[in-house]
Amino acid sequence: MKGVILAAGAGIRLKSLTREFPKPLVLVLGRPLIDYTIEAFVQAGFNRLGVVAGHKGHLLRQYLGDGNRYGISIQYLPNVHYRQGNATSLLASQPFVQNEPFVVSMADHMISTAILESLLACAGRSHILCMDRRAHALTQISDATKVWVDEKGFVVYIGKDLVRFNALDTGVFFFTPRIFHNISICLHDGPCSITRAVRHMIASGDPLGTCDVSGSFWLDVDTPDDLRYASSVLRRRALIAG
């Protein structure tokens, strides 16, 4: 199965850092954010990754190269429309994944291998979101996309502004190519986020299942506070592991 990493955004909330280079190259404990994401995919057994690049994408390409130093093959997928929402980055992956199901993660989401392994074990014919029912850190909850999951494990509602929710979106999905049709329809009305495309997909009768990864490590890094928190968490994890 192919993996896709969305790395096109401008990272405006880290603009003091992203004026000079793309957000996926922002350092956490001396290593670029995207290193952590790629290593999770590699350790989960992926050997082909598509990286969607936009803002200062040439620098991302210079750093990552062909993927050989990670032991994988990396194909770059340009997205000149990244300012029109992150669903445009997902749509840019269509030539890479073609008619096959695929796994997608955001480059600014630090994720554990365990999340990807759990997702692959859950994968089937329907779309799947990795969700966390036990996240408690303020940096995770405050800006996270929230979801309401029904008793059968399907997403009923999804959005950042949900008042009533029972899980958080970790930013890791299993999609079939049917998602591209929903994105194309949504883009007719203007900018489109993945959340908006997923809402359309659910409303049209194509369900979004879930994989519960509660307790697995993940962090969404958007702000300087998030960077500091990520560094402190990684230090603690290193101490525990060592």
C-alpha positions in Angstrom: 0.0 0.0 0.0 1.2 3.5 -0.8 1.5 6.2 1.8 0.9 9.9 1.2 2.3 12.8 3.3 0.7 16.2 2.9 3.4 18.8 3.2 2.3 21.7 1.1 1.0 24.3 3.6 2.6 27.6 4.4 2.6 27.2 8.2 1.5 30.7 8.9 1.3 30.3 12.7 5.0 29.5 12.6 5.7 32.3 10.2 8.9 33.4 12.1 10.3 30.1 11.1 8.5 29.3 7.8 9.6 32.5 6.0 12.8 30.8 5.1 11.8 27.2 4.7 8.7 25.0 4.6 6.9 23.9 7.8 7.8 20.2 7.5 11.5 21.3 7.9 10.9 23.1 11.3 13.1 21.4 13.8 12.0 19.5 16.9 15.0 18.4 19.0 17.3 19.1 16.1 15.3 17.1 13.5 12.8 18.2 10.9 9.1 17.4 11.7 8.8 15.4 8.5 11.6 13.0 9.6 9.4 11.7 12.4 6.4 11.2 10.1 8.5 9.4 7.4 10.2 7.1 10.0 6.8 6.1 11.3 5.8 5.0 7.8 9.0 3.2 7.2 8.8 1.3 10.5 5.2 0.3 9.6 6.5 -1.4 6.4 5.7 1.2 3.7 8.3 1.5 1.0 6.6 4.0 -1.4 5.7 7.5 -0.3 4.1 10.4 -2.1 5.0 13.8 -0.6 2.7 16.6 -1.6 4.8 19.8 -1.8 3.8 23.4 -2.1 5.2 26.3 -0.1 9.0 26.3 -0.7 8.7 22.8 -2.0 12.1 22.9 -3.7 13.7 23.0 -0.2 11.7 20.0 0.9 12.9 18.1 -2.2 16.5 19.1 -1.6 16.3 17.8 2.0 14.5 14.5 1.4 16.0 13.5 -1.9 14.8 10.3 -3.5 14.1 8.7 -0.1 17.1 6.4 -0.3 18.6 7.4 3.1 15.3 6.4 4.7 15.2 3.1 2.7 12.2 4.0 0.7 11.1 5.6 -2.6 9.7 9.2 -2.5 7.7 10.7 -5.3 7.0 14.4 -5.2 3.5 15.6 -6.0 3.3 19.4 -6.6 0.3 21.4 -5.4 0.2 25.0 -6.6 -3.3 25.4 -5.2 -2.4 24.7 -1.6 -3.9 28.0 -0.4 -7.3 26.7 -1.4 -7.4 24.2 1.5 -5.6 21.0 2.4 -8.1 18.9 0.4 -6.3 20.2 -2.7 -3.1 18.5 -1.5 -5.0 15.2 -1.1 -6.4 15.7 -4.7 -2.8 16.2 -5.9 -1.9 12.7 -4.8 -4.4 11.1 -7.2 -1.8 10.5 -10.0 0.4 8.7 -7.5 -2.2 6.4 -5.8 -4.2 6.0 -9.0 -7.0 3.4 -8.3 -5.6 2.0 -5.2 -6.5 2.6 -1.5 -3.9 4.5 0.4 -2.9 5.9 3.8 -2.4 9.6 4.4 -1.0 11.7 7.2 -0.1 15.3 7.6 3.6 16.3 7.6 3.1 18.4 10.8 1.5 15.5 12.7 4.1 13.6 14.7 2.7 10.0 14.8 3.9 6.7 16.1 4.4 3.6 14.1 1.7 2.0 16.3 -1.0 4.2 14.8 -0.1 3.1 11.2 0.1 -0.5 12.2 -3.3 -0.3 13.9 -4.8 1.4 10.8 -3.4 -1.3 8.5 -5.0 -4.0 10.7 -8.4 -2.1 10.4 -8.2 -1.4 6.7 -10.9 -2.8 4.5 -13.2 -1.4 1.8 -14.4 1.7 3.7 -12.6 4.9 4.5 -11.1 5.0 8.0 -10.0 7.7 10.4 -7.6 7.0 13.3 -9.3 8.6 16.3 -8.2 9.1 19.9 -10.8 8.9 22.7 -8.3 9.6 25.5 -6.3 12.6 24.4 -6.0 15.1 27.2 -3.1 17.5 26.4 -4.4 21.1 25.8 -2.2 21.3 22.7 -4.1 18.3 21.3 -7.6 19.3 22.2 -7.6 23.1 21.7 -7.0 23.1 17.9 -7.9 19.5 17.0 -10.6 18.4 14.7 -13.3 16.8 16.8 -15.5 13.9 15.9 -18.7 12.2 17.1 -18.5 8.5 16.6 -21.6 6.3 16.8 -21.9 3.0 18.6 -21.0 1.1 15.4 -17.7 3.1 15.1 -18.7 5.4 12.2 -18.2 9.1 12.2 -21.4 11.1 12.4 -20.1 14.6 12.8 -16.6 16.1 12.3 -15.3 19.6 12.7 -13.0 21.9 14.8 -16.0 23.7 16.4 -18.0 20.7 17.6 -19.2 21.3 21.2 -20.2 17.7 21.7 -17.6 15.1 20.7 -16.3 11.8 21.9 -12.9 11.5 20.0 -10.3 13.6 18.3 -9.1 13.3 14.7 -5.4 12.3 14.7 -4.9 13.4 11.1 -4.2 9.8 9.8 -6.7 8.3 7.3 -7.2 5.3 5.1 -8.9 6.4 1.9 -10.1 4.7 -1.3 -10.0 6.8 -4.5 -13.7 7.6 -4.0 -12.5 10.5 -1.8 -11.3 12.4 -4.9 -14.8 12.7 -6.4 -16.0 14.3 -3.1 -13.1 16.8 -3.1 -13.8 17.8 -6.7 -17.4 18.5 -6.0 -16.5 20.6 -2.9 -14.0 22.6 -4.8 -16.8 23.9 -7.1 -17.9 26.1 -4.2 -14.5 27.5 -3.2 -11.6 26.4 -0.9 -12.0 22.9 0.5 -10.6 21.2 3.6 -10.3 17.5 4.1 -12.9 17.9 6.8 -15.4 19.5 4.4 -14.8 16.8 1.8 -15.3 14.1 4.4 -18.6 15.7 5.5 -19.8 15.6 1.9 -18.7 12.0 1.6 -20.6 11.0 4.7 -23.7 12.9 3.6 -23.7 11.2 0.2 -23.8 7.8 1.9 -20.2 6.8 1.8 -19.3 6.2 5.5 -16.2 7.0 7.4 -15.2 4.2 9.8 -12.8 4.6 12.6 -9.8 2.9 14.1 -9.3 3.6 17.8 -5.6 4.4 18.5 -6.2 5.8 22.0 -3.0 5.8 24.0 -0.7 5.9 20.9 1.6 8.8 20.5 0.6 11.7 18.2 1.0 15.4 18.2 -0.2 18.2 15.8 2.4 20.9 15.7 1.1 24.3 14.6 2.4 26.9 17.0 5.5 27.8 18.9 3.8 26.4 22.0 3.2 23.2 20.2 6.9 23.0 19.3 7.9 23.4 22.9 5.4 20.8 24.1 6.5 18.4 21.4 10.2 18.8 22.5 9.3 18.1 26.1 7.2 15.1 25.3 10.0 13.6 23.1 12.5 14.1 25.9 10.3 12.3 28.4 9.8 9.5 25.9 13.5 9.2 25.3 14.2 9.0 29.1 11.6 6.3 29.5 12.9 4.3 26.6 16.5 4.7 27.7 
